[in-house]
Amino acid sequence: MKKIPSHISEYNYFCKLSTRWNDNDIYGHMNNIIYYALFDTAVNKWLIKNKLIDIKNGQNIGLIVQSGCNYFSSFEYPENINAGIRVTKIGKSSVRYEVGLFKEKEELSSADGFFIHVYVDRKTNKPIALDYNFKNTLDTIFVKTEV
């Protein structure tokens, strides 16, 4: 089944990102690994902004256990990107984040990605249950989808 790009209206939180000089590969477009870095950057910016993680001293950290991406059109340098972020599943210790990357003034995504974080104790690497505040904040970007 062919995937279709997501629409900008399917997200209720956005952050601005931009391509960098070294993002283009030998073929003149942005390499696929850069898309994954953008997904990770967008979600972690949101987590830090909402004080859900403390990257230096926090007890919990999110480990990616699954990820994927569908590509629809290329980015290249220099280009600004609107990253739409949503949560589509909240488990006991896991969260599914989805990110749509949009060119400026475009309503359909150039790439749609997802990853699942399992939150673990920083010292033991054992999964920890997400507390009420964490889940309540995730609810602010929760979107029911057909996964």
N, C-alpha and C positions, 0 to 999 in steps of 0.2 A: 504494500500500500504506500503510495507516494505521500510524503509529508508536505504540508503547506506551511508557509511562513505564518508566524503569529501576527496579530494586529496589535498596534500600540495600545488600543483600548483594553486589552486583556491584562494590563499591568497597572498597579496603582502606586508604584514607587519607582523613581528613576534617579540614576546618577550619571554624571557626565564623565566620560573617559575620552582619551585620544590615542591615536596610533603614534608610534615612535619611529624614528629613522630606521632602526634595525629590525623592525617588524616585517618588512618586505623580504621575501625569499628570492631565490635566483630567477623564479618565473615572473617576478614583478607584482605579486600579490601577497597578502598577509598569510603567513604560514599557519597551519591548523593549530599548532601548539599555542600560538598567541591567543586564539579564541578562548582556550581553556584558562589561560592566565587572566584574561579579561573577566570571565565568569567569576573566577575566584576573587579577583580584586573587587568587583562590584558587590558581591555578597559580603565580603569581609569589611568593606567600607560601611555597609549598612549595619552589620553586627557591632562594629566599634562605635559608630554614631549612636546606636541605641544602648550602649553599655552592656551588651550581652556577652562580650568576650573582652578580656584584658590580655593582649597578645604577649606581654612580658611577664606578668605576675599572676594571671588568673588560674584558678584551680582546674577549670575545664577547657579542653581544646576540641575542635571539630576535626575529625579525620574523614577524608573522602573515601567511601567504600564502593561507589559506583558513579560513573559519569558518562555523558554522551552528548553528541552535537549533530544537528542537521544544518547544512550549509546551503544558502540560497543565492547569495551574491557576495562578491569579494569586497573587502576593505583594502585600502592601501595608504601609504603615508603621503602627505599629511591628511588626516581625516578625523573629524570629531564624531563621537559615538554616544548615543543615548542608550544606556543599559537599563532595560526594564527588569525589575526583580519581583518574583512572587514565590510564595510557599504553597505547595500543593498537597503536602502530607506532613503531619506531625505525629511522630510515634512516641514511645516511652523515652528513648534516648536518641532518636534519629529525626532528621528533617530532610525533606526533599525540596531543594531550591531549584527554581527554573529562571533562566535569564534569556531575554530577547535582546539582541544587539541591533540597533536601528541607526541608519544613516540620518544625518540632520534632515529634517522636513519630510522624512519617509514614514509611512504608516504601516508598512509591512517589514518584518524583520529581515535582516541579511543573514542572521544565524540564530538558531534557538538551541540552547544547551540546558543541561540539568546536571546536578550532582546531589548525592546523598551524603550528608554529614552524619556520622555517629559521634556523639559527644562523649568524651572519655575524661577520666581523671588524668591530669598532666603527669603525675608521678607514677601511677600504676598502669596506665593505659587500659583500665577497665571501664566499660560503659557506665555512665551515671544518668540517673533519671533527670529529665528537664523539669525545673521547678515551675511553679505557677506564673511567676513574673516573666520567665523566659517564654513560656507558651503563650501568655497573654500578649506579649510584644510581637511574637511571630504571627498571631492572629491579625495584626494590623495590615499584613501584606498577604494574608491567606486568600487564595482564589480556588474555588472548586472547579476542577477540570476533569476531562476524560483521559486518564492516564492508562 
